[in-house]
Amino acid sequence: MKRYLLLLSVLGAIGLPAFPAVPQTAADPRALELVRKIDELYRSRSSYAQVEMEIVTPDWQRTLVLKAWSRGLDKTLIRILEPKKEAGVGTLRIGNEMWNYLPNTDKIIKIPPSMMMSSWMGSDFTNDDLVKEFTFVSDFTFRMVTPGGAEPGLVYVECRPKPGVPIVWDKIVIAVRDEKGRVARRMDYSEVKIFGRRTIPSVMEMVPQTKPGYKTVLRYRDIKFDLPLEDSVFSLRTLQSAK
């Protein structure tokens, strides 16, 4: 998984101004402001979301409807509501640990480290995607760059994980379509909507670059931030209760 490049097309979605595409240093305040806005886009003390996940492959496609609760950067609970045959399936993440609940067998299964890069529910998101705890500002070094063939009107920020940070990407380039390196997946954000006091993209599309015809689209039906969520929400007991 080394030296992969993840492309995020986010500038238009979050409404940032277009800066001149010229080489800058890592201390450039514009680069800091850009990555800080990306960090804060979906983060809060806590949140509750209703999400539709459309999984598309060359041979089939299906749509999951789910609810998700989160608190801070280390606790997440996901519950599938539809389709009926998968209703009640749940995923709990606490820190770097993760469990799945299967209602058909009434069993909780802990996800081993060897399975963290496996697909979550057949989607293009991995188990590892669900337990990431990094932030761009805290865990990356970054700089404004101008890659060869830069598109007019776009800015480019190269982010590299700091030593010791457990991130599989060698670097992340924001708002880039760069032919250098090996592209693993591309995330596009679109359909900006207002949820409460936040204006955020309501659609996230993950497209693997090495698997033609595959993609996973997340559509936020609703999202609420800074809710009072008890510790009991993020527990194995709640995971198994399917409530």
N, C-alpha and C positions, 0 to 999 in steps of 0.2 A: 504493500500500500504506500510505498514511499514515492515522493516526488510527483504526487497527483496535484492537479490544479482544479479548484472548485470555482466556478464562475457564478457570480451573483449579480443579476441585472436589477439593481435596486434604486438607482438614482432618481429616475422619473417617478417611481412609486412613492418615495418618501419626500418628494418635493424639494430636494436640495438644489441650491443654485449651481449653475455650471461655472466651474472655475477654469482659468486658463490651463491648458494641458502642457505644463512645463515641468522639468525635473525639480524636485524639492527635497529637503532633508527630512529625516525622521521626526524632527522637532516641529515641523510645519504645523501651526495651529489649525489650518484648514483640514489636514489629514486627521488630526485629533478630533475635531468637531464631527467629521464625517463618520468615523468609526464609533464615536460615542452615540450618535443618533441611531446607528444600526443596532448597537447594544441595547438601547432603551426602547426599541420599536415595539417589542412584544413583552418586555419584562416589567414586573411589578412585584409588590410584596406578595400578592396572591392573585389568582384568576380562575374564572370558570368559563368554559367555551363549549358551544355546540358546533360540531364540525362535520362536514361531509367529505369523505375521502373516496375519490374515483381512481381506481387502479386499471390501467389500460395496458394490454399486451397485444402482440400480433394475432393471438389465438382466442382471446377472451377479454372481457372487461366486467367489472363489478363495482358496486358503490357501497361503502360502509357509512353508516351514520353513528356518530359517537359523541360522548361527552367527556370532557377532560377538566380536571382540577389541578392546580399547581400552587405551591407556596415557596417563595424564594427561588433559589437556583437548584435545590437539591431534592424536592419532593414533587412527584407527579402521579396522578391516578387517572387512568383512561378506562372508560367502559363503553363497549360496543352495544348499540341499541338495535341496529338493523344491519343485515337481513336477519330474519327470524332464526335461522339455523345457527347463527353466531351470536345472537343476543345474549348478553351477560358475560361474554368473554372480557376479561379485564387485564390490565397491565399496571403494576405498581413499581415505581422507582423511588428509592431512598438513597441519596448519595450515589455511589457507584454500583449499587446493588439493584437487581431487577427481578421481578417475579411475574409470571403469567398465571391467570386463573382460567380453568376450562370447566364450565358448568356441566357439560355432559358427563364428566367423570367426577365432578366436585373435587378436583385436585388443584393444588397450587404447585407450580413448577418454577424452581429458581433457574434463571438463565445463567449458564456458566460463562466464564470469560471467552472460551473458544467459540461461543455462539453470538458474541456481541456484534460482529459484522454481518450477521445473517439478516435476511429481510424480515421486517415486522409485518405480519399478516399478509404476506405476498406482495407488499408494496415496494417502491423504490427507496423507502426510508429504512434504515437499519435499526436494530436494537440500540446500537451505539449512538445513533442520532438522538434517541430519546433520553439519554443519560448525560449528554454533554453539559459540563458545568463551566466552560470557559467564557470569558468575555473578551472582545477584541482589545479594549483599552488595557485590561489588566494582564492578559496572557500573550499578547502579540507585540512585536515591534512592527512599525509600519512607516511607509513613506509614500509620497506622491511620486508617480512614475509616468513616463510617456513611452509606452512600448512601440516597437516598429509598426507602422500601419495604423496608428491610433485614429479612431473615428472623430471627426470634428464635433465639438460640442460636448464631448464626454470627458470625465476626469477618471483617473485610475489610481487606486491605492493598493499597494502590495503589502500584505500582512504575512509575517512569518512567526510561528510559535516560538516563545522564549525557551531556552534550554530547560529540560525537565518537565515541561507541560505535556501531559499525555494526549496529544492530538495527532491523528494519523496523517494530516495534510502537511506537505512540505511548505506550501504557501497557499494563501488565498488572495486572489486578485479581484477586487470589487469593480464591477462595471467594465469588464474587459472581455474582448473576443480575441484572444491571443492564440496564435497558431503554435507558439512554443510550448514545450512540455506536453504532458499527457493529460488530457481532460477526462475526468472521471464522471462528474455529474454537473448539471447546470440547474440552478434554482432561479426561477423568474417570479417576480412579485407583480400583482396587477389588481385592478378594480378597487381603488382606494375608497374606503367608507369611514364614517364616523361611528365609533362605538363608545358611548359615554362621552368623555372629554378627549378621547384619543382618535386621531386620524391615522389609520393604518391600512396597508393592503389587505384585502379580504380574501385574496386568492394567492396560493403558493403552488407553483408547478415545478416538480422535480423531474428532470429528464436525464436519464443515463446516456452518456455520449458514446458508449461502446455497445449499446443494445438497441438497434433501430426498432422503432415501433412501440417502445416501452415508455410509459410516463405515469406519474402519480400526481393528482391534483387535489389539494386541500382547499375547501371553501368554508370560510367561517360564516356560519349562520348567525351566531351571536357570540359576544365575548364581553365579560364583565371583569373589571380589575379591582384590586384592593378590597377583597371580601374577607369577612371574619371566618376563617376556616380552622377548625379544631385539629389537634394532633391526631385524633381518632380517625379522621378522614383518610389519612395516609398510613394505614395499618393493614396487616395481613387479614385481620378479622373483617374489615370493611371490604377488602378485595374479594374475599370469599362469599360475603353476604349477597353480592350482586345487587345491592341497593344503592 
